[in-house]
Amino acid sequence: MEDVAMASEVEREDDETSAAKELLRDRFRLCTISIAEAEAKQNDMEISQPIMACISDLAFKYAEQLAKDLELFSQHAGRKSVNMDDVILSTHRNEHLAASLRSFRDTLKAKEPQSDRKRKKRPTKEDRAAADELLVLDP
């Protein structure tokens, strides 16, 4: 009986995940179509509906793959969250984009107050000496 309940719960979670993904895809499609229409209007062009749908689907698939890659990069680095370096690493095939992102990162770091930046504490000579004493004292 427990197996049936667990299977039912897993199926319900899969349905919720699938519904959330479909909602995200629909919202992404609407945004993509809106951007394409605005760009077409700005450039005195027309884009057919099938082409807009195709562009939207390709952009969504690209975003999905990018998200997977970013997750793998952060996991490989031993982190649970994605950071700017992961995003820059994902652009290694587009040097212009990578350079733009590095410049953006450097601008953000320059605006960040010095006290908010994370720094690794380097052990002083006294700290190393104290650690060596502890190692000597522990048999």
N, C-alpha and C positions, 0 to 999 in steps of 0.2 A: 504494500500500500504506500509506503514511503517513497519507493521508486517512482510510482505514478505521480505523486504529489511533486516530487522534485522535477520530473520531466515536464509537468504542467507549468511549473514556475519558470523553468528555463525557456520553455516555448513562449510564455508570456513576456519574458524579458527580451527575447529575440524579436517579438512583434513590436515591442516598444522601441527598441533600437532601430528597427526597420522603418517605423513610422517617423521617428525623429530624423533619420537620414533622408527620407523622402521630403519632409518639410524643409530641411536644410537645402536640399537640391532645388526645390521649387523656389525658395527665396533667393538662392544664388542665381537661378535662371532669370528671375524677374530683374534682379540688379544688373546682370550681364546684358539683358535685352535693353534695359533703360540706358545703360552706358553706350551700347552700340547705336541706339537711336539718336542719342545726343551727339555722338561723334559724327554720324552720318548727316544729321541736320547741319552741324557746324561746317562740314566740308561739302555741302550741297550734293549729297549722294543719297541713294536709296539702297537699302539692304532688304532682301526678301526674307520672309518669315522662316522658311526652311534653313537658310544660311544662318540666321540669328540663333535658331535652335541648335544647329550644329556647333556654332562657336560657343554657345553656352554649355553644351555637354562636354566639349573638349576642355574648356576652362575648368569645369567642375572636376573632371577626371585628373587634370593636371594638379589642381589644388589638393585632391585626395592623395595623390602620389607624393606631393611635396610634404604634406602632413606626416605621412608614413616615414619618409626620409628623415625629416627633422626629429621625429620620435626616436628613430634608430641612432642618429648622431648623438642625441643627448644620452641615450642609454649606454652607448659605447663609451662615452666620457664619464659614465658613472653618476649621472645626474637624473633627477626625476622630472625636470622641466627643461624646456627649450630656451636657449638664450640667443643673443645676437650673433655670436660666433657660429652657431649651428646654421642660422639663416645665411650668413655669408658663405659658409662652406657649401651650402646647397647651390650656390650660384657659380661654382667653379668653372662651368662651361661658358659662362657669359662674363668675361673679364670687365666689360664696361659696367654692368650691373653690380658686380662684386666691388669695383672701385667706388661706385656711388654709395653702396651700403657701408663700406668702410669709412668713407667721408662722413656719412650721416652718423655712424656710431661715434666717431671722434668728436663731432660737434656736440652730440648728447653728453659725452663724457666731459667735455670742456665746460658745459653749462652746469654740470653736477657739482654741488658743493664738495670741497675736499674732504670734509669730515664724514660725508655719507659714503664715500668710496670704501670698498672693502680692501683691507690690506692684510697680508699675511704677516704675522708677527715672527720676526727673525730672532732666534735665540741669541742672547748676549753671551759673552764669555763667562759671566757669572752663572747664567742659567745652565750652560753646558757643564761647568765645573760642578754645580750642585747635582746635576743628573749623573755625572760620573761618580760622585761620592755615593749616591744612592745605589748605583750598580755595584760598587765596591763593598758597601756595607751589607747588602743582601747576599747571603750565601747561596 
